[in-house]
Amino acid sequence: MTKPVEAPAAAQPVLRTSKKPDSAAAVEKPWLFRTYSGHSSASASNELYRTNLGRGQTGLSVAFDLPTQTGYDSDHVLARGEVGKVGVPVAHLGDMRVLFDQIPLAKMNTSMTINAPAAWLLALYIAVAEEQGASRAELNGTVQNDIIKEYLSRGTYIFPPAASMRLITDVIAFTYRELPKWNPTNVCSYHLQEAGATPVQELAYALATGIAVLDAVKASGQVPPEDFAQAFGRISFFVNAGIRFVTEICKMRAFVDLWEEIGRERYGVTDEKALLFRYGVQVNSLGLTEPQPENNVYRILLEMLAVVLSKKARARAVQLPAWNEALGLPRPWDQQWSLRLQQIVAYETDLLEYGDLFDGNPAIDAKVSELKAAARAELKRIEDMGGAIQAVESGYLKQALVESNTNRVRGIETGAITVVGVNKFTESAPSPLVASEGGAIMTVDPAAEAEQIERLKAWRAQRDPQAVATALKELEAAAREGRNIMEPSIAAAKAGVTTGEWAGCLRGVFGEYRAPTGVAAAANATANDGMDELRAEVAAVARRLGRPIKLLVGKPGLDGHSNGAEQIAVKARDCGMEVVYEGIRLTPEQIVSAALEEGVHLVGLSILSGSHVELATDVIERMRAEGIGDVPVVVGGIIPPEDERKLRAAGIAAVFTPKDFNLTQIMRAIAQLVDTTYSKAA
């Protein structure tokens, strides 16, 4: 049996001293080194975690698969094709035991990227830690638990905003008492930037979320006024760092100043430690390119510097994407390469031997002041609406992000924004990195889903059904009565309740929610945007058809990354097409039903979770069964060449990947495909 992994030495609270003979100054301890990872199964992910810890990683960052993130068991109809694809499936206590086998949780700092079911995954984690003999007070880590941004960007929400805020509040109130080292919410601006947020929007929307959470905690009465500073001090943030790294440095310094300002002025917090802006970061995955992917190494380094160069605003934990994430799932070696980058900056350079490099810099100070002023103005606008929740429900925040992302995409299309290897300096020798066996990515064994479902069935068969029923009844009662749901959730975990059962119980109490898409209200393209020729072509096809081209944009499965689908919908509308877009999380059956009812000319599927082959094939087969198999289907996503061949063999008419950044060209291809298809039929 492999011996348990020891907590890495770098994670211990010690200072590294300079080896220079003329310097007696202590060197600052590095940030936590993390790698966001998890795939296939709990056992495969456990092996990966222990390998990465052995290579010098100092904290864990767990990626869960989409069924786990959205509160479904692996055998649910919506989970088809999604199990183990973008993270590890955790359906019950047994999975969590295997995930952390031989990893001493009392000594580990664990981040779990989980939002709507954060209370549940934390309950499972506590149950496993207690089985290992750890006390709750020893546990150190973070649950992301920021559901507001899920309505705006990533889409793994379950419940309506008020119920979601209730769950966030319960976790905060529980952890400040029981897990004093734990970060109970990680306000996440990362996905806001991925959805198109400008630096000002990222600042304002994240801080507005923090305010909404703290106001809810205060109003709940679960945290006494004399302890409120403790709760404030455990709020952490998870941010994004883009390629404009000077601006990003200034953004982080603005975050530090504004968070302290909010703590002092709004909540009366005076404890200097509690007022610190505590954040972790993953640098921008949105900017990683499929063409010339080797260039991504430089992007990742520059983006990391934005969050480590300024001591005043240095990240507490850093996780870096791998160079090949625009191609598919990174391999362990690719993750090691990103880890080594962090280690070189921390241990080989002299960065940690100095104070802040930017204090007193007039250019930095001016930019920070500019960002703070603009963020305060946007915060005031949100406050006047009634706060972040009301701004979500009204659609204001989503619409603003869609419009900002539209501007970004158009900038790349027109060349106003340079992306090396994509819209400039595109001539390139073939990359030897991509030429390696397997296309330089890791693929999940299709058998992993079936194996996970069999394990789930075995788990259900061996547990005590009466204990499960009793635990779920108590969980439901706590939810209905307004009691904190953490202790009932821990009891449910220990009784053998599954992730789908926990979420299903709360769905019965709180209901489900569909967030605004932001597409209908997004601003139209400007008059002189270079689209006149495209609009004329689309209008000509419409005349031949006898009506406007009608396009259905569908998001099958559980993938909530809707940015691309939204931009396609906005662009199609702006060039004269009629668009049917109903948002995320649809079954193939629902998409086919909509195509049939709406009489569309083309179906476009957007899938970024790696489940494109299973889901697109299902849609094609159902369309044929319904007698609309002649309607062309196109697919967009991160799709390796081998999968593209499979999709085309199944009948997919066209495949678009990140290299197809020019939406005008995509619209032209769609119009030509519709024209060709229906002219032949005539």
C-alpha positions as CSV (number, residue, x, y, z in Angstrom):
1,M,0.0,0.0,0.0
2,T,1.3,3.4,-0.9
3,K,2.1,5.5,2.2
4,P,0.1,8.6,2.9
5,V,1.2,11.8,1.2
6,E,2.8,14.2,3.7
7,A,2.0,17.9,3.6
8,P,4.7,19.5,1.5
9,A,7.4,21.4,3.3
10,A,6.6,24.6,1.3
11,A,3.1,24.6,2.8
12,Q,4.4,25.0,6.3
13,P,4.4,28.5,7.9
14,V,8.1,29.1,7.7
15,L,10.2,31.9,6.2
16,R,12.9,31.2,3.6
17,T,16.0,33.2,4.3
18,S,18.2,34.8,1.7
19,K,21.4,33.0,0.8
20,K,23.1,36.3,0.0
21,P,25.9,36.9,2.5
22,D,25.1,40.6,2.7
23,S,21.4,40.2,3.5
24,A,20.0,39.0,6.7
25,A,16.4,39.9,5.7
26,A,13.8,37.1,5.8
27,V,12.2,36.2,2.4
28,E,8.5,36.1,2.2
29,K,6.8,32.7,2.1
30,P,5.6,31.8,-1.4
31,W,1.9,31.6,-2.3
32,L,0.2,28.2,-2.4
33,F,1.0,26.3,-5.5
34,R,-2.2,24.7,-6.9
35,T,-3.2,22.8,-10.0
36,Y,-6.9,22.7,-10.9
37,S,-7.5,19.1,-11.6
38,G,-9.8,16.1,-11.5
39,H,-11.1,13.7,-14.1
40,S,-12.7,10.3,-14.9
41,S,-13.1,8.9,-11.4
42,A,-12.2,9.5,-7.8
43,S,-9.4,6.9,-7.9
44,A,-7.8,8.3,-11.0
45,S,-8.0,11.8,-9.5
46,N,-6.6,10.7,-6.2
47,E,-3.6,9.3,-8.1
48,L,-3.1,12.6,-9.9
49,Y,-3.4,14.6,-6.6
50,R,-0.8,12.4,-4.9
51,T,1.5,12.7,-7.9
52,N,1.2,16.5,-8.0
53,L,1.8,16.8,-4.3
54,G,4.9,14.7,-4.7
55,R,6.2,17.1,-7.3
56,G,5.9,20.1,-5.0
57,Q,2.3,21.3,-5.3
58,T,1.4,22.8,-1.9
59,G,-2.4,22.8,-2.0
60,L,-5.2,20.9,-3.8
61,S,-7.7,22.5,-6.2
62,V,-10.5,20.0,-7.0
63,A,-12.3,20.2,-10.3
64,F,-15.7,18.4,-10.1
65,D,-17.6,17.1,-13.2
66,L,-20.7,18.9,-14.3
67,P,-23.3,16.5,-12.9
68,T,-21.7,17.0,-9.4
69,Q,-21.6,20.8,-9.9
70,T,-25.2,20.9,-10.9
71,G,-26.5,18.4,-8.3
72,Y,-27.2,15.4,-10.4
73,D,-26.2,11.8,-9.9
74,S,-24.1,10.2,-12.7
75,D,-27.1,8.2,-14.0
76,H,-29.4,11.2,-14.5
77,V,-30.6,11.8,-18.1
78,L,-28.8,15.2,-18.2
79,A,-25.5,13.6,-17.0
80,R,-25.2,11.6,-20.2
81,G,-21.8,12.1,-21.8
82,E,-20.8,14.5,-19.0
83,V,-19.5,12.1,-16.3
84,G,-15.9,12.6,-15.5
85,K,-15.3,15.0,-18.4
86,V,-14.4,18.3,-16.9
87,G,-13.7,17.1,-13.4
88,V,-14.1,14.2,-11.0
89,P,-17.6,12.7,-10.3
90,V,-18.4,12.7,-6.6
91,A,-21.8,11.1,-6.0
92,H,-21.6,10.1,-2.3
93,L,-19.3,9.6,0.7
94,G,-17.6,6.6,-0.8
95,D,-16.4,8.7,-3.8
96,M,-15.1,11.3,-1.4
97,R,-13.2,8.7,0.6
98,V,-11.5,7.4,-2.5
99,L,-10.7,11.0,-3.7
100,F,-8.7,11.8,-0.6
101,D,-7.4,8.4,0.2
102,Q,-3.9,8.6,1.9
103,I,-4.1,12.4,1.8
104,P,-4.2,13.8,5.4
105,L,-6.9,16.4,5.3
106,A,-5.8,17.8,8.7
107,K,-2.6,18.9,7.0
108,M,-3.9,19.9,3.6
109,N,-5.2,23.2,2.2
110,T,-8.0,22.2,-0.2
111,S,-9.9,24.4,-2.6
112,M,-13.1,23.0,-4.1
113,T,-14.6,24.7,-7.1
114,I,-18.2,24.0,-6.3
115,N,-21.1,26.5,-6.0
116,A,-24.7,25.5,-5.9
117,P,-24.0,22.2,-4.0
118,A,-21.1,23.8,-2.0
119,A,-22.8,23.0,1.3
120,W,-23.1,19.3,0.3
121,L,-19.5,18.9,-0.9
122,L,-18.2,20.6,2.2
123,A,-20.4,18.2,4.2
124,L,-18.8,15.2,2.4
125,Y,-15.4,16.6,3.0
126,I,-16.0,17.1,6.7
127,A,-17.4,13.6,7.0
128,V,-14.2,12.1,5.4
129,A,-11.9,14.3,7.5
130,E,-13.7,13.1,10.7
131,E,-13.3,9.5,9.5
132,Q,-9.5,10.2,9.2
133,G,-9.5,11.5,12.8
134,A,-9.2,15.2,12.0
135,S,-11.1,17.8,14.0
136,R,-13.2,20.4,12.2
137,A,-11.1,23.2,13.6
138,E,-8.0,21.8,11.9
139,L,-9.5,21.9,8.4
140,N,-8.0,24.5,6.1
141,G,-9.3,25.4,2.6
142,T,-12.0,26.9,0.5
143,V,-15.3,26.2,-1.2
144,Q,-16.0,28.6,-4.0
145,N,-19.7,29.0,-3.0
146,D,-20.3,32.0,-5.2
147,I,-23.6,31.4,-6.9
148,I,-24.3,34.9,-8.1
149,K,-21.6,34.7,-10.8
150,E,-23.1,31.4,-11.9
151,Y,-26.2,33.2,-13.1
152,L,-23.9,35.5,-15.1
153,S,-21.2,33.3,-16.6
154,R,-20.6,29.7,-15.8
155,G,-24.2,28.4,-15.4
156,T,-23.9,25.8,-12.6
157,Y,-26.6,27.4,-10.5
158,I,-29.6,25.3,-9.4
159,F,-31.9,27.3,-7.1
160,P,-33.4,30.8,-7.4
161,P,-31.2,33.7,-6.1
162,A,-32.8,34.1,-2.7
163,A,-32.5,30.4,-1.9
164,S,-28.9,30.4,-3.2
165,M,-28.1,33.3,-0.9
166,R,-29.6,31.4,2.0
167,L,-27.3,28.4,1.3
168,I,-24.2,30.7,1.1
169,T,-25.2,32.3,4.4
170,D,-25.6,28.9,6.1
171,V,-22.2,27.8,5.1
172,I,-20.6,31.1,6.3
173,A,-22.4,30.9,9.6
174,F,-21.5,27.3,10.2
175,T,-17.8,27.5,9.2
176,Y,-17.0,30.6,11.2
177,R,-18.0,28.6,14.3
178,E,-16.9,25.1,13.4
179,L,-14.1,25.5,10.8
180,P,-12.4,28.8,11.7
181,K,-9.6,28.3,9.2
182,W,-12.0,27.7,6.3
183,N,-12.9,30.2,3.6
184,P,-16.7,29.6,3.3
185,T,-17.1,31.6,0.1
186,N,-14.7,32.5,-2.6
187,V,-16.3,35.5,-4.5
188,C,-15.3,34.6,-8.0
189,S,-14.6,37.3,-10.6
190,Y,-12.7,34.8,-12.7
191,H,-15.6,33.8,-14.8
192,L,-16.9,37.3,-15.1
193,Q,-13.7,38.2,-17.0
194,E,-14.2,35.0,-19.1
195,A,-17.7,36.3,-19.9
196,G,-16.3,39.6,-21.1
197,A,-16.1,41.8,-18.1
198,T,-13.9,44.8,-18.3
199,P,-11.6,45.4,-15.3
200,V,-14.1,47.9,-13.9
201,Q,-17.0,45.4,-14.3
202,E,-14.9,42.7,-12.7
203,L,-14.1,45.0,-9.7
204,A,-17.7,46.2,-9.3
205,Y,-19.6,43.0,-9.9
206,A,-17.3,41.0,-7.5
207,L,-17.4,43.6,-4.8
208,A,-21.2,43.9,-5.2
209,T,-21.5,40.2,-4.7
210,G,-19.3,40.4,-1.6
211,I,-21.6,43.1,-0.3
212,A,-24.7,41.1,-1.1
213,V,-23.3,38.1,0.8
214,L,-22.3,40.0,3.8
215,D,-25.6,41.9,4.0
216,A,-27.4,38.5,3.9
217,V,-25.2,37.1,6.6
218,K,-25.8,40.1,8.8
219,A,-29.6,40.0,8.2
220,S,-29.8,36.3,9.0
221,G,-28.9,36.8,12.6
222,Q,-26.7,33.7,12.5
223,V,-23.5,35.7,13.2
224,P,-23.6,37.9,16.4
225,P,-22.6,41.5,15.8
226,E,-19.5,41.1,18.0
227,D,-18.3,38.2,15.7
228,F,-19.1,39.9,12.4
229,A,-15.5,40.9,11.8
230,Q,-14.5,37.2,11.9
231,A,-17.0,36.4,9.2
232,F,-15.9,39.4,7.1
233,G,-12.3,38.2,7.5
234,R,-13.0,34.8,6.1
235,I,-14.5,36.0,2.8
236,S,-12.0,35.4,0.0
237,F,-12.0,36.1,-3.7
238,F,-11.0,34.1,-6.8
239,V,-9.9,36.4,-9.6
240,N,-8.7,36.3,-13.2
241,A,-5.6,37.9,-14.6
242,G,-5.5,38.7,-18.3
243,I,-2.7,39.5,-20.7
244,R,-2.7,43.3,-20.1
245,F,-0.7,42.7,-17.0
246,V,0.0,46.3,-16.0
247,T,-3.8,47.0,-15.9
248,E,-4.2,43.7,-14.1
249,I,-1.7,44.7,-11.4
250,C,-3.6,48.0,-11.0
251,K,-6.9,46.1,-10.8
252,M,-5.6,43.9,-8.0
253,R,-4.3,47.0,-6.1
254,A,-7.7,48.6,-6.6
255,F,-9.4,45.4,-5.2
256,V,-7.2,45.7,-2.0
257,D,-8.1,49.4,-1.4
258,L,-11.8,49.0,-2.2
259,W,-12.3,45.9,0.0
260,E,-10.7,47.6,2.9
261,E,-12.9,50.7,2.3
262,I,-16.1,48.6,2.2
263,G,-15.0,46.8,5.4
264,R,-14.4,50.0,7.3
265,E,-17.2,52.2,6.0
266,R,-20.0,49.8,5.4
267,Y,-19.4,47.2,8.1
268,G,-17.3,49.0,10.7
269,V,-14.5,46.4,10.7
270,T,-11.3,47.7,12.2
271,D,-9.2,44.6,12.6
272,E,-6.3,45.0,10.1
273,K,-6.0,41.3,9.5
274,A,-9.7,40.9,8.8
275,L,-9.6,43.8,6.3
276,L,-7.0,42.1,4.1
277,F,-8.1,41.3,0.6
278,R,-7.5,37.6,0.4
279,Y,-7.6,36.0,-3.0
280,G,-6.5,33.1,-5.1
281,V,-6.1,33.2,-8.9
282,Q,-6.2,31.2,-12.0
283,V,-4.8,33.2,-14.9
284,N,-6.9,33.7,-18.0
285,S,-7.9,30.5,-19.9
286,L,-10.1,32.6,-22.3
287,G,-7.0,34.0,-24.0
288,L,-5.3,30.7,-24.7
289,T,-5.2,30.0,-28.4
290,E,-5.7,26.9,-30.4
291,P,-3.4,28.2,-33.3
292,Q,0.2,28.2,-32.2
293,P,-0.6,26.9,-28.8
294,E,3.0,27.0,-27.7
295,N,2.6,30.8,-27.4
296,N,0.3,30.1,-24.5
297,V,3.3,29.5,-22.2
298,Y,4.4,33.1,-22.5
299,R,0.8,34.3,-21.9
300,I,0.5,32.2,-18.8
301,L,3.8,33.6,-17.4
302,L,2.9,37.2,-18.1
303,E,-0.5,36.8,-16.6
304,M,0.9,35.2,-13.4
305,L,3.3,38.1,-12.9
306,A,0.2,40.4,-12.7
307,V,-0.8,38.7,-9.4
308,V,2.6,38.1,-7.8
309,L,4.8,41.1,-8.6
310,S,3.0,43.6,-6.3
311,K,3.5,42.5,-2.7
312,K,0.6,44.7,-1.6
313,A,-1.8,42.8,-3.9
314,R,-0.1,39.4,-4.1
315,A,-2.3,36.3,-4.5
316,R,-2.5,33.8,-1.6
317,A,-2.8,30.9,-4.0
318,V,-2.1,30.5,-7.7
319,Q,-3.2,27.9,-10.1
320,L,-2.1,28.1,-13.8
321,P,-3.8,26.6,-16.8
322,A,-1.8,24.3,-19.0
323,W,-0.5,25.5,-22.4
324,N,-2.8,23.1,-24.3
325,E,-6.2,23.7,-22.6
326,A,-7.5,25.3,-25.8
327,L,-6.9,21.9,-27.4
328,G,-8.4,19.6,-24.8
329,L,-7.8,18.1,-21.4
330,P,-4.2,18.6,-20.2
331,R,-2.0,15.6,-19.3
332,P,-0.1,15.3,-16.0
333,W,3.1,16.4,-17.7
334,D,1.4,19.6,-19.0
335,Q,0.2,20.4,-15.4
336,Q,3.7,19.8,-14.1
337,W,5.1,22.3,-16.7
338,S,2.7,24.9,-15.3
339,L,3.7,24.0,-11.7
340,R,7.4,24.3,-12.5
341,L,6.7,27.9,-13.8
342,Q,5.4,28.9,-10.4
343,Q,8.3,27.2,-8.6
344,I,10.9,29.0,-10.8
345,V,9.4,32.4,-10.1
346,A,9.1,31.7,-6.4
347,Y,12.4,29.9,-5.7
348,E,14.9,31.0,-8.5
349,T,14.1,34.7,-8.8
350,D,14.6,37.3,-6.1
351,L,11.0,38.5,-6.2
352,L,10.2,37.5,-2.6
353,E,13.2,39.3,-1.2
354,Y,11.7,42.8,-1.8
355,G,8.8,44.9,-0.6
356,D,6.3,46.2,-3.0
357,L,7.8,47.2,-6.3
358,F,5.0,49.7,-7.3
359,D,4.4,51.8,-4.2
360,G,4.8,55.5,-5.2
361,N,4.8,54.8,-9.0
362,P,2.8,57.7,-10.5
363,A,1.6,55.7,-13.5
364,I,0.4,52.8,-11.3
365,D,-1.2,55.2,-8.8
366,A,-3.1,57.1,-11.5
367,K,-4.5,53.9,-13.1
368,V,-5.5,52.5,-9.7
369,S,-7.3,55.7,-8.9
370,E,-9.1,55.6,-12.3
371,L,-10.2,52.0,-11.8
372,K,-11.4,52.7,-8.2
373,A,-13.5,55.8,-9.3
374,A,-15.1,53.9,-12.1
375,A,-15.8,50.8,-9.9
376,R,-17.4,53.0,-7.2
377,A,-19.7,54.5,-9.8
378,E,-20.8,51.1,-11.1
379,L,-21.2,49.9,-7.5
380,K,-23.5,52.9,-6.9
381,R,-25.5,52.0,-10.0
382,I,-26.0,48.4,-8.7
383,E,-26.8,49.7,-5.2
384,D,-29.5,52.0,-6.6
385,M,-31.1,48.9,-8.3
386,G,-31.3,47.2,-4.9
387,G,-28.1,45.3,-5.0
388,A,-26.4,42.4,-6.8
389,I,-29.4,40.0,-6.6
390,Q,-31.8,42.5,-8.1
391,A,-29.3,43.4,-10.8
392,V,-29.1,39.7,-11.7
393,E,-32.8,39.1,-11.7
394,S,-33.4,42.2,-13.8
395,G,-30.9,41.0,-16.4
396,Y,-28.8,44.1,-16.1
397,L,-25.6,42.4,-15.2
398,K,-25.9,39.7,-17.8
399,Q,-26.8,42.1,-20.6
400,A,-23.7,44.3,-19.7
401,L,-21.4,41.3,-19.8
402,V,-22.8,40.1,-23.2
403,E,-22.3,43.6,-24.6
404,S,-18.7,43.8,-23.2
405,N,-17.9,40.4,-24.6
406,T,-19.4,41.4,-28.0
407,N,-17.0,44.4,-28.1
408,R,-14.1,42.1,-27.2
409,V,-14.9,39.6,-30.0
410,R,-15.4,42.3,-32.5
411,G,-12.1,43.8,-31.6
412,I,-10.4,40.5,-32.4
413,E,-12.3,40.2,-35.6
414,T,-11.4,43.6,-36.8
415,G,-7.8,43.5,-35.6
416,A,-8.3,46.3,-33.1
417,I,-7.2,43.7,-30.5
418,T,-4.1,41.8,-31.6
419,V,-3.9,38.1,-30.7
420,V,-0.6,36.7,-32.0
421,G,-1.0,33.6,-34.1
422,V,-4.7,34.1,-34.5
423,N,-5.3,37.5,-36.2
424,K,-1.7,38.5,-36.7
425,F,1.6,36.7,-37.3
426,T,-0.3,33.6,-38.4
427,E,2.4,32.1,-40.5
428,S,3.9,29.2,-38.5
429,A,5.9,26.1,-38.7
430,P,4.1,23.0,-37.4
431,S,4.3,22.7,-33.6
432,P,6.3,19.7,-32.5
433,L,4.4,19.8,-29.2
434,V,1.1,19.2,-30.9
435,A,2.6,16.5,-33.2
436,S,3.2,14.2,-30.2
437,E,1.3,11.0,-29.8
438,G,-2.4,11.5,-28.9
439,G,-2.5,15.1,-30.2
440,A,-0.9,16.5,-27.0
441,I,-4.0,16.1,-24.8
442,M,-5.5,13.6,-22.5
443,T,-8.8,11.9,-23.3
444,V,-11.2,10.4,-20.8
445,D,-11.9,6.7,-21.4
446,P,-15.5,6.4,-22.6
447,A,-15.9,3.4,-20.2
448,A,-15.3,5.7,-17.2
449,E,-19.0,6.9,-17.2
450,A,-20.4,3.4,-17.3
451,E,-18.0,2.3,-14.5
452,Q,-19.0,5.3,-12.3
453,I,-22.7,4.5,-12.8
454,E,-22.1,0.9,-11.7
455,R,-20.3,2.1,-8.6
456,L,-23.2,4.4,-7.9
457,K,-25.7,1.5,-8.2
458,A,-23.6,-0.6,-5.9
459,W,-23.4,2.2,-3.3
460,R,-27.2,2.6,-3.3
461,A,-27.7,-1.2,-3.0
462,Q,-25.4,-1.6,0.1
463,R,-26.6,1.4,2.2
464,D,-29.4,1.5,4.8
465,P,-32.5,2.9,3.0
466,Q,-34.2,3.8,6.3
467,A,-31.2,5.8,7.4
468,V,-31.2,7.6,4.0
469,A,-34.9,8.4,4.2
470,T,-34.6,9.7,7.8
471,A,-31.6,11.9,6.8
472,L,-33.4,13.4,3.8
473,K,-36.5,14.1,5.9
474,E,-34.4,16.0,8.4
475,L,-32.7,17.9,5.6
476,E,-36.0,18.9,4.1
477,A,-37.3,20.0,7.5
478,A,-34.3,22.2,8.1
479,A,-34.6,23.8,4.7
480,R,-38.3,24.5,5.1
481,E,-38.0,25.8,8.7
482,G,-35.1,28.1,8.0
483,R,-32.6,26.2,10.1
484,N,-28.9,26.0,9.1
485,I,-28.6,23.0,6.7
486,M,-25.0,22.1,7.3
487,E,-25.4,19.7,10.2
488,P,-28.3,17.9,8.5
489,S,-26.2,17.7,5.3
490,I,-23.3,16.2,7.2
491,A,-25.7,13.6,8.7
492,A,-27.0,12.9,5.3
493,A,-23.5,12.4,3.9
494,K,-22.8,9.9,6.7
495,A,-26.1,8.1,6.0
496,G,-25.1,7.5,2.4
497,V,-27.3,10.1,0.6
498,T,-26.2,10.8,-2.9
499,T,-25.4,14.2,-4.5
500,G,-28.6,13.9,-6.7
501,E,-30.7,13.1,-3.7
502,W,-29.4,16.0,-1.6
503,A,-30.0,18.5,-4.5
504,G,-33.3,16.9,-5.3
505,C,-34.5,17.3,-1.8
506,L,-33.7,21.0,-1.9
507,R,-35.1,21.4,-5.4
508,G,-38.4,20.2,-3.8
509,V,-38.2,23.0,-1.2
510,F,-36.7,25.9,-3.2
511,G,-37.5,25.1,-6.8
512,E,-35.2,25.6,-9.8
513,Y,-34.3,28.7,-11.7
514,R,-33.4,29.8,-15.3
515,A,-31.3,32.9,-15.5
516,P,-31.8,35.7,-18.1
517,T,-29.6,35.0,-21.2
518,G,-28.9,38.7,-21.8
519,V,-29.1,38.1,-25.6
520,A,-32.4,39.8,-26.4
521,A,-31.5,43.1,-24.7
522,A,-27.9,43.2,-25.9
523,A,-27.1,46.3,-28.0
524,N,-27.2,45.9,-31.8
525,A,-24.0,46.1,-33.8
526,T,-22.9,49.6,-34.8
527,A,-23.8,51.0,-38.2
528,N,-20.3,51.0,-39.7
529,D,-19.1,47.7,-38.4
530,G,-18.1,46.1,-41.7
531,M,-21.2,43.8,-41.7
532,D,-23.1,45.4,-44.6
533,E,-21.9,42.8,-47.1
534,L,-22.8,39.9,-44.8
535,R,-26.2,41.4,-44.1
536,A,-26.8,41.7,-47.9
537,E,-25.8,38.0,-48.4
538,V,-28.1,36.9,-45.5
539,A,-31.0,38.9,-47.0
540,A,-30.4,37.4,-50.4
541,V,-30.7,33.9,-49.0
542,A,-33.8,34.9,-47.1
543,R,-35.4,36.0,-50.4
544,R,-34.7,32.7,-52.0
545,L,-36.1,30.9,-48.9
546,G,-39.2,33.1,-48.8
547,R,-38.5,34.0,-45.2
548,P,-35.6,34.9,-42.9
549,I,-33.0,32.3,-42.0
550,K,-34.0,30.8,-38.7
551,L,-31.2,29.5,-36.5
552,L,-31.6,27.5,-33.3
553,V,-28.6,27.8,-30.9
554,G,-28.7,24.9,-28.4
555,K,-26.7,24.1,-25.3
556,P,-27.3,20.4,-24.7
557,G,-26.2,18.7,-21.5
558,L,-24.8,20.4,-18.4
559,D,-22.2,22.8,-20.0
560,G,-23.0,26.2,-18.7
561,H,-20.2,28.1,-20.5
562,S,-22.6,30.1,-22.6
563,N,-20.3,32.9,-23.8
564,G,-19.8,31.5,-27.3
565,A,-23.4,30.6,-27.8
566,E,-24.5,34.1,-26.7
567,Q,-22.1,35.7,-29.1
568,I,-23.3,33.5,-32.0
569,A,-26.9,34.4,-31.1
570,V,-26.2,38.1,-31.0
571,K,-24.2,38.0,-34.3
572,A,-26.9,36.0,-36.1
573,R,-29.6,38.4,-35.0
574,D,-27.5,41.4,-36.0
575,C,-26.9,40.1,-39.5
576,G,-30.6,39.5,-40.1
577,M,-31.3,36.0,-39.0
578,E,-34.1,34.9,-36.6
579,V,-32.6,33.3,-33.6
580,V,-34.1,30.7,-31.1
581,Y,-31.9,30.6,-28.0
582,E,-33.4,29.3,-24.7
583,G,-30.2,29.2,-22.6
584,I,-28.3,26.4,-21.0
585,R,-28.9,22.9,-19.7
586,L,-31.2,21.4,-22.3
587,T,-31.7,17.7,-23.1
588,P,-31.2,16.6,-26.7
589,E,-34.9,15.8,-26.7
590,Q,-35.8,19.4,-25.8
591,I,-33.5,20.8,-28.5
592,V,-35.1,18.6,-31.2
593,S,-38.6,19.5,-30.0
594,A,-37.7,23.2,-30.3
595,A,-36.3,22.7,-33.8
596,L,-39.4,20.9,-34.8
597,E,-41.8,23.5,-33.3
598,E,-39.9,26.5,-34.5
599,G,-39.3,25.3,-38.1
600,V,-35.7,26.3,-38.1
601,H,-33.3,26.1,-41.0
602,L,-30.3,25.1,-39.0
603,V,-29.4,23.8,-35.5
604,G,-26.1,25.0,-33.9
605,L,-24.9,23.2,-30.9
606,S,-22.4,24.7,-28.4
607,I,-20.6,22.2,-26.2
608,L,-17.4,23.0,-24.3
609,S,-17.5,20.1,-21.8
610,G,-16.0,17.4,-24.0
611,S,-19.3,15.6,-24.4
612,H,-19.7,16.8,-28.0
613,V,-19.6,13.3,-29.6
614,E,-22.3,11.8,-27.4
615,L,-24.6,14.7,-27.3
616,A,-24.4,15.9,-30.9
617,T,-24.9,12.3,-32.1
618,D,-28.0,12.0,-29.9
619,V,-29.4,15.2,-31.4
620,I,-28.8,14.0,-35.0
621,E,-30.4,10.6,-34.3
622,R,-33.5,12.2,-32.7
623,M,-33.9,14.7,-35.5
624,R,-33.9,11.9,-38.0
625,A,-36.5,10.0,-35.9
626,E,-38.7,13.1,-35.9
627,G,-38.5,13.5,-39.7
628,I,-36.2,16.6,-39.7
629,G,-33.0,14.8,-40.5
630,D,-32.5,17.1,-43.5
631,V,-32.0,20.2,-41.3
632,P,-28.3,20.7,-41.1
633,V,-26.6,20.6,-37.6
634,V,-23.3,22.4,-36.8
635,V,-21.3,22.1,-33.6
636,G,-18.9,24.5,-31.8
637,G,-16.5,23.7,-29.0
638,I,-13.1,22.5,-28.0
639,I,-13.1,19.6,-30.4
640,P,-9.9,17.6,-31.2
641,P,-9.4,16.5,-34.9
642,E,-10.3,12.9,-34.2
643,D,-13.6,13.9,-32.6
644,E,-14.3,16.2,-35.6
645,R,-14.0,13.2,-37.9
646,K,-16.4,11.2,-35.7
647,L,-18.9,14.1,-35.7
648,R,-18.8,14.5,-39.5
649,A,-19.2,10.7,-39.9
650,A,-22.3,11.0,-37.8
651,G,-23.8,13.6,-40.1
652,I,-22.7,16.9,-38.6
653,A,-22.4,19.5,-41.4
654,A,-19.7,21.7,-39.9
655,V,-17.5,21.9,-36.9
656,F,-16.2,25.2,-35.4
657,T,-13.4,25.3,-32.8
658,P,-11.5,28.2,-31.1
659,K,-9.4,28.8,-34.2
660,D,-12.6,30.0,-35.9
661,F,-12.6,33.3,-34.0
662,N,-14.1,35.4,-36.8
663,L,-17.9,35.4,-36.2
664,T,-18.6,37.1,-39.5
665,Q,-17.0,34.2,-41.3
666,I,-19.0,31.7,-39.2
667,M,-22.2,33.5,-40.1
668,R,-21.3,33.6,-43.8
669,A,-20.6,29.8,-43.6
670,I,-24.0,29.2,-41.9
671,A,-25.8,31.3,-44.5
672,Q,-24.1,29.4,-47.4
673,L,-24.9,26.1,-45.8
674,V,-28.5,26.9,-45.4
675,D,-28.6,28.3,-49.0
676,T,-27.0,25.1,-50.4
677,T,-29.1,22.7,-48.3
678,Y,-32.5,24.2,-49.3
679,S,-31.7,25.0,-52.9
680,K,-30.9,21.3,-53.4
681,A,-34.1,20.3,-51.7
682,A,-36.0,22.6,-54.0
